[in-house]
Amino acid sequence: MDCLFCKIVAGEIPGDIVHTTERTVAFRDLVAQAPTHVLIVPRDHYANAAELAAGDPVASAELVTTAAAVATAEGYDDYRLVFNTGAGAGQSVFHTHLHLLAGRPLSWPPG
């Protein structure tokens, strides 16, 4: 499989990893949209959030608990979590990933 995030999870290519669990890996986004912009991915490959929720609901929930742990470790009580599902919604890597954004005011509605 030629998946960028699978390669980061496997340690085949470097990532700025900030947190890991049995089911998840969290690393800094290279194109940060906020002072803290971390991607939380399941270790197993699922193309999008809906596929992960159907295939491994425990890992799906663990993405959120991992994001909360990272936000706390980074010193944030206020943060945004975003899943993009499909190219039309902005998903560019088709391995489920949850964006954790914090450290600046985040307007609504988002972009």
C-alpha positions in Angstrom: 0.0 0.0 0.0 1.3 3.4 -0.9 -0.2 5.4 1.9 1.7 8.3 3.4 0.1 8.0 6.9 0.6 4.2 6.9 4.3 4.8 6.3 4.5 7.3 9.1 2.7 4.9 11.5 5.2 2.1 10.4 8.2 4.4 10.9 9.2 4.1 7.3 9.2 7.9 6.9 9.7 10.5 9.7 6.9 12.3 11.3 6.9 14.7 14.3 5.1 12.2 16.5 3.6 13.7 19.7 1.5 10.9 21.1 0.8 7.2 20.5 -1.6 4.6 21.9 -2.2 1.0 21.0 -4.6 2.1 18.2 -3.5 5.7 17.3 -0.6 7.8 16.3 -0.6 11.6 16.6 1.8 13.8 14.7 2.2 17.5 13.7 0.7 18.6 10.4 3.4 19.8 8.0 1.0 22.5 6.7 -0.2 23.8 10.0 -3.3 25.9 10.1 -3.0 26.9 13.7 -0.2 27.1 16.3 -1.1 23.6 17.3 -2.2 21.4 14.3 -1.9 17.7 15.0 -3.2 14.8 13.0 -4.5 11.8 14.9 -4.6 8.6 12.8 -5.6 5.0 13.4 -2.7 2.6 13.1 -4.9 0.5 10.8 -5.7 1.8 7.4 -9.3 3.0 6.8 -10.0 5.5 4.0 -12.2 7.9 5.9 -14.0 8.5 9.2 -17.2 6.7 8.2 -15.2 3.6 7.2 -13.3 3.6 10.5 -16.5 4.1 12.5 -18.1 1.1 10.8 -14.9 -1.1 10.8 -13.4 -0.3 14.3 -15.6 1.9 16.5 -13.2 1.5 19.4 -10.4 3.1 17.3 -12.8 5.7 16.1 -13.5 6.8 19.6 -9.9 6.6 20.6 -9.0 9.2 18.0 -11.1 11.7 20.0 -9.6 10.6 23.4 -6.1 10.9 21.9 -6.9 14.3 20.6 -8.1 15.4 24.0 -4.9 14.1 25.6 -2.7 15.9 23.1 -4.7 19.2 23.6 -4.2 18.9 27.4 -0.5 18.1 27.0 -0.2 21.2 24.7 -1.9 23.3 27.4 -5.3 23.9 25.6 -8.8 23.6 27.0 -10.3 25.1 23.8 -9.7 23.3 20.5 -11.4 22.2 17.3 -11.6 18.6 15.9 -12.2 18.1 12.2 -12.7 15.1 10.0 -12.6 15.7 6.2 -14.3 12.9 4.3 -13.8 12.8 0.6 -11.9 15.1 -1.8 -14.8 17.5 -2.1 -14.5 18.1 1.7 -10.8 18.7 1.5 -9.5 15.2 2.3 -6.1 14.8 0.5 -4.7 11.7 2.2 -7.2 8.9 2.1 -6.3 7.4 5.5 -8.7 8.5 8.2 -7.3 11.4 10.2 -8.6 13.8 12.8 -7.3 17.3 12.8 -6.7 18.9 16.2 -6.5 22.7 15.9 -5.7 25.0 18.8 -3.8 28.1 19.8 -5.7 30.8 17.8 -9.3 32.1 17.5 -11.2 29.7 15.2 -14.2 31.4 13.5 -17.5 29.8 12.6 -18.5 28.7 10.1 -15.1 27.2 9.1 -13.6 27.8 5.6 
